[in-house]
Amino acid sequence: MRTRFILIQTSHAGNVGAAARAMKTMGFDDLVLVAPRWPNVLRREETIQRASGALDVLENARIVATLDEALDGMSHLCATAMTPRDFGPPAASPRAHFEMLLKKERLAPDGQALEAKNASNPDAAAAQSGVAFLFGSERFGMANEDVYRCHVALSIPTNPRFGSLNLGAAIQVIAYEWRQALGGFAVQDATPARVQADAAQVAGMLAHWEQALTGIGFLDPAAPKKLMPRLNQLFNRAQLSPEEIHILRGVAKAMLETAQAKR
């Protein structure tokens, strides 16, 4: 489903960069600016710095003079208006609205026919399923006439005593919720996959420990009882890595050296 983020009369260049960064982290790249304060905002140093690696989003972004131009090809319009109004589209949290929107699309009676049509005409499909998120200026928010054009006014649930979000943060929340509704991304491992020591390494380490424990007088070879089998079970539960095997063998070596030095 095509997704577009539209910033209306943005006054701070840094917020444009922050918007690009927020979008890219969630896999979106269609950014349109409507009459921003700075005509060269996409090239300003503050914008580039705040984008922090999302320069491709800035390069693809467009600046237009009117909201009509920004909405070209979009079919579902979502205002982000926090200020209550006595008239306009219904308010909804992003998560609840996105679930409803996608469910409605799946249950559409002409879904199969539309799907077949889309397969042969992807441009028409994109136009019919385009979703746009509209954000107003930092100082005044969205104008009433812009809100009235939208199908919903998204309201991010916040602390009732302090609901102020800066523009970049609001875009990040909306982008995250929309990406999650679309299926999300898999969590990336922060560390390499763990390699487990094989049975031979564990057995060698246990033999070394048995020797060391005997050397320090902790294990009596004449009456070992179940000490070594219990240690074997303990280390099996720990699922030791080869590096951890080396550490434990180093401990065993130190115990032996200490025991021999005292003789």
C-alpha positions as CSV (number, residue, x, y, z in Angstrom):
1,M,0.0,0.0,0.0
2,R,1.5,3.4,-1.0
3,T,2.3,5.6,1.9
4,R,3.1,9.3,1.8
5,F,4.0,11.7,4.6
6,I,3.0,15.3,3.9
7,L,4.4,18.2,6.0
8,I,2.4,21.4,5.6
9,Q,4.2,24.8,6.0
10,T,7.0,23.3,8.0
11,S,9.1,26.1,9.6
12,H,12.1,24.3,11.1
13,A,14.6,22.7,8.8
14,G,15.7,20.3,11.4
15,N,12.2,18.8,11.6
16,V,12.4,17.9,7.9
17,G,15.6,16.0,8.5
18,A,14.0,14.3,11.6
19,A,11.0,13.3,9.5
20,A,13.2,11.7,6.8
21,R,15.1,9.7,9.5
22,A,11.8,8.6,11.2
23,M,10.4,7.5,7.9
24,K,13.5,5.6,6.7
25,T,13.7,3.6,10.0
26,M,10.2,2.3,9.3
27,G,10.8,1.7,5.6
28,F,9.0,4.6,4.0
29,D,10.4,7.1,1.5
30,D,7.6,9.2,0.0
31,L,7.9,12.7,1.6
32,V,6.2,15.8,0.3
33,L,6.6,19.3,1.7
34,V,3.8,21.9,1.1
35,A,5.0,25.5,1.0
36,P,7.8,25.1,3.6
37,R,9.3,28.2,5.2
38,W,12.7,27.6,3.5
39,P,12.5,27.0,-0.3
40,N,15.9,25.2,-0.1
41,V,15.0,23.3,3.1
42,L,16.1,19.9,1.6
43,R,19.6,21.2,1.2
44,R,20.1,23.1,4.4
45,E,22.8,22.0,6.7
46,E,20.5,21.5,9.7
47,T,18.2,19.3,7.6
48,I,21.0,17.1,6.4
49,Q,22.4,16.7,9.9
50,R,19.1,15.8,11.5
51,A,18.4,13.3,8.7
52,S,21.4,11.3,10.0
53,G,21.8,8.9,7.1
54,A,18.4,9.2,5.5
55,L,19.7,11.4,2.7
56,D,18.0,9.2,0.1
57,V,14.6,10.2,1.5
58,L,15.6,13.8,1.2
59,E,16.8,13.3,-2.3
60,N,13.4,11.8,-3.3
61,A,11.4,14.3,-1.4
62,R,9.3,16.9,-3.3
63,I,8.3,20.5,-2.6
64,V,4.9,21.6,-3.8
65,A,3.0,24.8,-3.5
66,T,-0.4,23.4,-2.6
67,L,-1.9,20.6,-0.7
68,D,-3.8,19.5,-3.8
69,E,-0.5,18.7,-5.5
70,A,0.7,16.8,-2.4
71,L,-2.4,14.6,-2.3
72,D,-2.2,13.5,-6.0
73,G,-2.8,9.7,-6.1
74,M,-3.8,9.4,-2.5
75,S,-7.1,7.9,-1.5
76,H,-7.2,7.8,2.3
77,L,-6.2,10.9,4.2
78,C,-5.2,10.9,7.8
79,A,-4.9,14.2,9.6
80,T,-2.7,14.4,12.7
81,A,-4.6,17.0,14.7
82,M,-4.4,17.1,18.5
83,T,-6.5,20.2,19.0
84,P,-10.3,19.3,19.4
85,R,-12.6,20.8,16.8
86,D,-16.4,21.2,16.8
87,F,-16.6,19.8,13.3
88,G,-14.5,17.4,11.2
89,P,-13.6,13.8,10.8
90,P,-13.8,11.3,13.6
91,A,-10.8,11.0,16.0
92,A,-9.1,7.7,16.5
93,S,-5.8,6.3,17.8
94,P,-3.4,5.3,15.1
95,R,-3.4,1.6,16.1
96,A,-7.2,1.3,16.2
97,H,-7.7,3.1,13.0
98,F,-5.0,1.2,11.1
99,E,-6.5,-2.1,12.2
100,M,-9.9,-1.0,11.0
101,L,-8.5,0.3,7.7
102,L,-6.7,-2.9,6.8
103,K,-9.6,-5.1,7.9
104,K,-12.0,-3.1,5.8
105,E,-9.7,-3.5,2.8
106,R,-9.5,-7.2,3.3
107,L,-13.2,-7.6,3.6
108,A,-14.1,-5.4,0.6
109,P,-16.7,-7.3,-1.5
110,D,-14.9,-6.4,-4.7
111,G,-11.5,-7.4,-3.3
112,Q,-10.9,-10.3,-5.6
113,A,-11.9,-8.4,-8.7
114,L,-9.8,-5.4,-7.6
115,E,-6.9,-7.7,-7.0
116,A,-7.1,-9.1,-10.5
117,K,-7.3,-5.6,-11.9
118,N,-4.4,-4.5,-9.9
119,A,-2.2,-7.4,-11.2
120,S,-2.6,-6.0,-14.7
121,N,-2.5,-2.4,-13.8
122,P,-0.2,-1.7,-10.8
123,D,-0.4,2.1,-11.2
124,A,-4.1,2.1,-10.8
125,A,-3.8,-0.2,-7.8
126,A,-1.4,2.1,-6.1
127,A,-3.6,5.1,-6.7
128,Q,-6.6,3.4,-5.2
129,S,-4.8,2.3,-2.1
130,G,-2.6,5.3,-1.3
131,V,-2.6,6.5,2.3
132,A,-1.3,9.9,3.2
133,F,-0.4,11.2,6.7
134,L,-0.7,15.0,7.0
135,F,1.2,17.1,9.6
136,G,0.7,20.8,10.1
137,S,3.1,23.5,11.0
138,E,5.0,23.4,14.3
139,R,3.4,26.6,15.6
140,F,-0.2,26.3,14.5
141,G,-0.8,22.6,13.6
142,M,-3.2,21.8,10.8
143,A,-5.6,24.4,9.4
144,N,-9.3,23.5,9.8
145,E,-9.9,23.4,6.0
146,D,-7.1,20.8,5.7
147,V,-8.4,18.7,8.5
148,Y,-11.9,18.7,7.0
149,R,-10.6,17.1,3.9
150,C,-9.4,14.0,5.8
151,H,-11.1,10.8,6.6
152,V,-9.8,10.6,10.2
153,A,-8.0,12.7,12.7
154,L,-5.3,10.6,14.3
155,S,-4.7,11.3,17.9
156,I,-1.6,9.7,19.6
157,P,-2.6,8.6,23.1
158,T,-0.4,10.6,25.5
159,N,-0.3,11.7,29.1
160,P,-3.5,13.8,29.6
161,R,-1.4,16.4,31.6
162,F,1.2,16.8,28.9
163,G,0.4,15.6,25.4
164,S,3.0,17.8,23.5
165,L,5.0,15.9,20.9
166,N,7.5,17.5,18.6
167,L,7.0,16.9,14.9
168,G,9.8,14.4,14.5
169,A,8.5,12.3,17.4
170,A,4.9,12.4,16.1
171,I,6.0,11.2,12.7
172,Q,8.1,8.4,14.3
173,V,5.1,7.2,16.3
174,I,2.7,7.2,13.3
175,A,5.3,5.6,11.0
176,Y,6.0,2.8,13.6
177,E,2.3,2.1,14.2
178,W,1.6,2.0,10.4
179,R,4.6,-0.3,9.8
180,Q,3.4,-2.6,12.6
181,A,-0.1,-2.7,11.1
182,L,1.4,-3.7,7.8
183,G,3.3,-6.6,9.3
184,G,6.4,-5.0,10.8
185,F,10.0,-6.0,10.6
186,A,11.8,-8.9,12.3
187,V,13.8,-8.0,15.3
188,Q,17.5,-7.9,14.4
189,D,20.0,-9.8,16.7
190,A,22.3,-7.4,18.5
191,T,25.0,-10.1,18.8
192,P,26.2,-12.9,16.6
193,A,24.5,-16.2,16.8
194,R,25.7,-18.2,19.8
195,V,28.0,-21.2,19.1
196,Q,27.7,-24.0,21.6
197,A,30.7,-26.1,22.6
198,D,30.6,-29.7,21.4
199,A,30.6,-32.7,23.7
200,A,34.3,-33.4,23.3
201,Q,35.2,-29.9,24.5
202,V,32.9,-30.2,27.5
203,A,34.3,-33.6,28.4
204,G,37.9,-32.3,28.1
205,M,37.1,-29.3,30.4
206,L,35.4,-31.7,33.0
207,A,38.5,-33.9,33.0
208,H,40.6,-30.8,33.6
209,W,38.3,-29.7,36.4
210,E,38.4,-33.2,38.0
211,Q,42.1,-33.0,38.1
212,A,42.1,-29.5,39.5
213,L,39.5,-30.2,42.2
214,T,41.5,-33.2,43.3
215,G,44.6,-31.1,43.4
216,I,43.0,-28.5,45.8
217,G,41.5,-31.3,47.9
218,F,37.9,-30.6,47.1
219,L,37.4,-33.9,45.4
220,D,38.4,-37.2,47.0
221,P,39.1,-39.7,44.2
222,A,38.4,-42.6,46.6
223,A,34.9,-41.3,47.3
224,P,33.9,-39.0,44.4
225,K,30.2,-39.6,44.9
226,K,28.2,-37.7,42.2
227,L,30.3,-34.5,42.1
228,M,31.5,-34.8,38.5
229,P,28.1,-36.0,37.0
230,R,26.4,-33.1,38.8
231,L,29.0,-30.7,37.4
232,N,28.4,-32.2,34.0
233,Q,24.7,-31.6,34.2
234,L,25.3,-28.1,35.5
235,F,27.5,-27.2,32.5
236,N,25.1,-28.8,30.1
237,R,22.3,-26.6,31.3
238,A,24.6,-23.6,30.9
239,Q,25.1,-24.5,27.2
240,L,28.7,-23.3,27.2
241,S,30.4,-21.7,24.3
242,P,34.0,-22.6,23.2
243,E,35.2,-19.3,24.7
244,E,33.6,-20.1,28.0
245,I,35.2,-23.6,27.9
246,H,38.6,-21.8,27.6
247,I,37.8,-19.6,30.6
248,L,36.8,-22.6,32.8
249,R,39.9,-24.5,31.7
250,G,42.0,-21.4,32.6
251,V,40.4,-21.5,36.1
252,A,41.2,-25.2,36.4
253,K,44.8,-24.5,35.4
254,A,45.1,-21.7,38.0
255,M,43.8,-24.0,40.7
256,L,46.4,-26.7,39.8
257,E,49.2,-24.2,39.8
258,T,48.1,-22.8,43.2
259,A,47.9,-26.2,44.7
260,Q,51.3,-27.2,43.4
261,A,52.9,-24.0,44.7
262,K,51.8,-24.7,48.2
263,R,53.4,-28.1,48.3
